[in-house]
């Protein structure tokens, strides 16, 4: 029955459909770093970004209210992130 995918069971934060979508997004975010390019293995010439979205979703799924992605190469960015919502903010 389709209703099972939209029902949020007692004690849960997500419906079955939301869990499926979150799981798929996290898996896709993790696989991005493992894919090859059209030009062969260019790992030495190309920097592959760390899959940050999956880590944010994991934190939120485990109780965090939100997660922020900021550029750690910028001096003082953590203080700015604590003071305001700089960077990318992910919430549920």
Buried (B, 14 or more C-beta within 10 A) or exposed (E): EEEEEEEEEEEEEBBBBBBEEBEEEBEEBEEEEEEEEEEEEEEEEEEEEEBBBBBBBEBBBEEBEEBBBBEEEEEEBEEBBEEEEBBEEBEE
